């Protein structure tokens, strides 16, 4: 009897996790709030509220998404175990006999290779993000926005389909945000404002992508009606 590979099952779970757009929406909203906290730096109480909101989204990201899915997704298309995240607890280890009988050397080597590739990808993307943040904050020139936009667009392109899922329209629009801010820079910007405007615009764009995906999902999967007795 043919058995589907764990990788295929993980891919299906990964696709299902992003199908409703909720992970994208929550992540984009976190970026939006983070950016606003830099723009409204002269209003301490409001900035503190934004910072607290961002921390909750960052620390409870998975719980927030699960809470939303339990009310919007699972009643419509059922529950599927979420894809494994490095932030989750590791599953219990099987006994040594089970490992020796069921372990597939080829699959183990493939998994190790994927983990190594993901680690290298994350290091590269973090370096690109750091370069974009430092550039927009410390180089006082409007065209740093354009460079940061291209840099972030490439970073999203590298991660898309592997660590999250965004539409190609969003990825293509990120550099356009940078060029728009370079051509029409907001007045009286501090270094923090430069970063804030960029992150806020990008976060709003990602939120829009998540909302569109959610509307499409709800349209395709209307709520189940209770049959009349």
N, C-alpha and C positions, 0 to 999 in steps of 0.2 A: 504493500500500500504506500502510495506516494505521500510524503509529508511536506508541508510547506516550510520553508526555512525560517528560522527566527528573524532573519533580516527582513524578509518579506512581511512578516507579521508586524515587526516594528515600524516598517514603512507605512503600512495601512493605519496603524495607531497614530503615527505622526501626522498623516494626512487628515485623519478624522479630527485630531486635536485642533488643527488650524482651519478646518472647513467652515466653522461658524463665524470666524473673524474675531472671536472674543479675546484670544491671546494677543492679537495684533492691536485691538482696541485698548486693552488694559495697558499694554506696553507703551503705546503711543500717548495715552493720557498721562502716564508717568513722566515721559519726556516733556510733554506740554507743561505740566505743573513745575517740573524742574527748571525749565526755561523761564517761566513767569517769576520764579523766586529770585532770579538775577535781575529781571527788569524792574520789579517793584522793591528795590533795595532801600528806598527811602521811607518805606512804611513798615516798621519793624514787626508789628503784630500780624499784618497780612502776610509778610514774608515768613514769619514763624509758622503760621498756619499752612502755608504752601509747603514749607520744608517738612512739617510733620506729615502732611498728606503724602508727599513723595516717599518718605521713609516707610510709611505703612504699605504703599504700593510695592516698594522695592522688597521689603521683608516678607510680605504676605501675598506676593504675586500669585503663587500657585493656588493658595486658598481662595483668593478673590475670584480667580478664573473658575475654579471648581464650583464655587457658590453660584456663579452666574450660569454655568453649564447645567447644574442641577435643576435650574428653573426654566432654562430656555432650550437646551440641547438634548439632554438625556430623555426628557418626556417625549420628544419627537422621534429621535432616531436611536435611542437606546444608549446604554453605557458601554464604553470600551476603556480598558485599562490605559491610562495616559502613557505616552512614551517615557522611557526612563530619563530622568534628569540627574545630573551629578549632585544636585542639591538634596535629592531624596535620600532616604536611608537605603542602604544596600539590602537586597533580599537575603534571607537566611541561606547560609551555605549548605549544600547537600553533603551527605556523607561521602567518604573517600571511595567506597565501593560503587556508589552511583556515578561519581565522577569518572572512575576508571572504565565503567561500562558504557557510559553515554557520551563522554567527551569526544568531540570531532576535532582532530588536530587541524584540519583545514579551516574549520569554522573559527577555532580559537586563534589561529594565525591571522585570519581576516579581521576578527574583532580587535586584536592587538594593533594591527595596521591602521584600522579606522580610528582607534583612540589616539595613536601617535599623530595621525593626520589632523585630527580635530585639535590636538594640543598645539601643533605648529600653526594651524589656521587662527586660533585664538590669540596666540602671541603676536602674529602679524597684524591682526585686526586691532588689538589693543594698542600697538605701536602707532597705527594709522590714526586711531581716535585721539591718542595723546597728542600727536602732531597737529591735528585739526584744532583741538582745544587750546593748546599753547599758542598756536598761530593767531587765532582770532582774539585771544586775550592780550597778548603781549606785542604783537606787531600792529602798530597804529597806522594801518593803510586799508582803505575800503576793499582793495582787490584780494586781501587775505580771505575774504568771504568766498570768492570764486575758487581759490585754491582749496579751501576747506570743503566746499561743496563737491568738488571733483574727488577729493580724498575720501569723504564720507560715502559718496556714491559708489566708489570702488569697494569700500569696506562692506557695504550692504550687498553688493553684487557677489562678493566672495562668500558671504555667509548665507545668502538667500538659497532656500531649498535644502540647507544642511542644518542650520541652527534655528531658523524661523522661516516664515513664508510671507513675502510682500509681493504686490503686483509690480510688474516692470514699469508701469506708469509712475509709481511712487519713487522707485529707484532712479528713474531718469529725471524726475522732477527735483530731486535733492540738489544736484549741481545748479539747476535753474534758480533755486532759492538763493544760492551763493552769489550767482551773477546778478540777481535782482537787488540784493542788499549791497553789492559792490557799486552798481550803477545809481541806485537811489538809497544811499545810506541814511538811516534815521538820524535826526539831529541830536547833538549833545550826548554822544555815546561815551560811556566809560568802558574799560576793558570787559567788565562783567556784563554790561549791556550788550556788547557785541556778541558774546557767547549766548546770552539770554535770548536775543532776537532770533538767532539762528536755530537754537534748540526748540524754541517755541513754535517757529514756523514748521520745522521738520516734524515735531510731535503732532501738530495739528494735521499735517498731511497724512501721517501714519494712522491717526484716529479716523480720518475720513476713509482710508482704505479699509480699516476694520469695520466701520459702520456699513459701507457698501457690501462687504462680504457677509455681514450679519443679516442685512435686509435680503440679500440674494438667498441666503440659507433659509430664512423664515418663509420666504415666498415659495421655495421648493418643498419645504417641509412644514405645512400648516399644522396647527395644534390638532390633536386627535379629538374627534367629537364623540361624546358618549351616546351610544345607540338608545333610542327610546324603547321602553319596555312595553 
